[in-house]
């Protein structure tokens, strides 16, 4: 699995961090980022749900 966050689209809603807090966090400005070592989602099944609930579709999850 590969996760990309479009920093140009992210508005800092935080839905990803609420949905999959062991994969996503928010930076000092409130924008989404991946936790270190979680670039592949860490096997978390909620990563795709985080992609779905992003209000601006800033997250893209693809299969390797």
KEKE-3310 file (N, C-alpha, C; in steps of 0.2 Angstrom, whole numbers, plus 5000, padded with zeros to 4 digits):
npx = (5004:5002:5003:4998:4998:4991:4997:4994:4980:4975:4966:4967:4957:4958:4952:4958:4968:4959:4953:4962:4973:4986:4993:4991:4995:4994:5003:5012:5005:4993:4990:4988:4999:5010:5014:5031:5038:5026:5023:5018:5006:5006:4999:4986:4969:4960:4966:4961:4948:4951:4955:4943:4935:4941:4938:4941:4947:4961:4970:4977:4977:4985:4987:5002)
npy = (4994:5011:5028:5044:5061:5075:5090:5102:5102:5098:5104:5104:5097:5086:5073:5062:5059:5057:5046:5036:5036:5030:5030:5043:5060:5077:5092:5106:5116:5111:5103:5088:5074:5059:5048:5044:5030:5025:5025:5016:5013:5003:4992:4995:4994:5004:5015:5016:5020:5032:5039:5040:5048:5060:5077:5084:5076:5074:5063:5049:5032:5019:5002:4992)
npz = (5000:4996:5002:4998:5002:4997:4999:4994:4993:5006:5020:5033:5041:5049:5049:5044:5054:5065:5061:5058:5069:5071:5060:5053:5057:5062:5057:5064:5059:5057:5046:5037:5039:5037:5050:5055:5048:5044:5031:5022:5027:5038:5038:5043:5042:5042:5035:5021:5024:5030:5019:5012:5020:5020:5018:5006:4998:4999:5001:4994:4991:4986:4979:4981)
capx = (5000:5006:4999:5000:4994:4992:4998:4990:4973:4974:4964:4968:4951:4960:4948:4962:4971:4954:4951:4968:4978:4992:4996:4991:4995:4994:5009:5011:5000:4986:4989:4990:5006:5011:5019:5037:5038:5020:5022:5014:5000:5007:4994:4980:4963:4957:4969:4956:4942:4953:4955:4936:4932:4944:4933:4944:4951:4969:4973:4977:4979:4986:4991:5009)
capy = (5000:5017:5033:5051:5067:5081:5096:5108:5101:5098:5110:5102:5095:5081:5067:5056:5058:5054:5039:5031:5040:5027:5031:5050:5065:5084:5095:5111:5121:5107:5099:5080:5070:5052:5046:5041:5023:5023:5027:5010:5012:4999:4986:4997:4993:5011:5019:5017:5024:5039:5042:5041:5053:5067:5081:5087:5071:5075:5057:5044:5026:5014:4996:4991)
capz = (5000:4996:5004:4997:5004:4993:5003:4991:4994:5013:5023:5040:5044:5054:5049:5044:5061:5069:5059:5058:5072:5072:5053:5052:5062:5060:5058:5068:5056:5057:5040:5038:5037:5039:5055:5053:5047:5042:5024:5019:5031:5043:5038:5046:5038:5042:5030:5016:5027:5031:5012:5010:5024:5019:5014:5000:4994:4998:5002:4989:4994:4980:4981:4978)
cpx = (5005:5001:5002:4996:4996:4991:4994:4983:4971:4972:4964:4962:4952:4956:4952:4965:4966:4952:4956:4974:4985:4996:4996:4992:4994:5000:5007:5006:4993:4985:4992:4997:5006:5015:5025:5036:5031:5018:5018:5008:5000:5002:4987:4974:4959:4960:4964:4950:4945:4953:4948:4933:4935:4939:4935:4948:4958:4973:4972:4980:4979:4989:4997:5009)
cpy = (5006:5023:5040:5056:5073:5088:5102:5108:5101:5104:5109:5101:5090:5075:5061:5054:5055:5047:5034:5035:5036:5027:5039:5054:5072:5088:5101:5116:5117:5103:5092:5079:5063:5052:5043:5033:5020:5024:5022:5009:5007:4993:4988:4997:5000:5016:5021:5021:5031:5043:5044:5047:5060:5071:5084:5082:5072:5069:5052:5038:5021:5007:4995:4987)
cpz = (5000:4997:5002:4999:5000:4997:5001:4992:5001:5016:5031:5044:5050:5054:5048:5050:5066:5068:5060:5062:5073:5065:5052:5058:5059:5062:5062:5065:5055:5051:5041:5036:5040:5045:5052:5053:5045:5035:5020:5023:5037:5044:5041:5041:5037:5038:5024:5018:5028:5024:5010:5014:5023:5015:5008:4996:4993:4999:4997:4992:4988:4983:4977:4972)
residu = (UNK:UNK:UNK:UNK:UNK:UNK:UNK:UNK:UNK:UNK:UNK:UNK:UNK:UNK:UNK:UNK:UNK:UNK:UNK:UNK:UNK:UNK:UNK:UNK:UNK:UNK:UNK:UNK:UNK:UNK:UNK:UNK:UNK:UNK:UNK:UNK:UNK:UNK:UNK:UNK:UNK:UNK:UNK:UNK:UNK:UNK:UNK:UNK:UNK:UNK:UNK:UNK:UNK:UNK:UNK:UNK:UNK:UNK:UNK:UNK:UNK:UNK:UNK:UNK)
# end
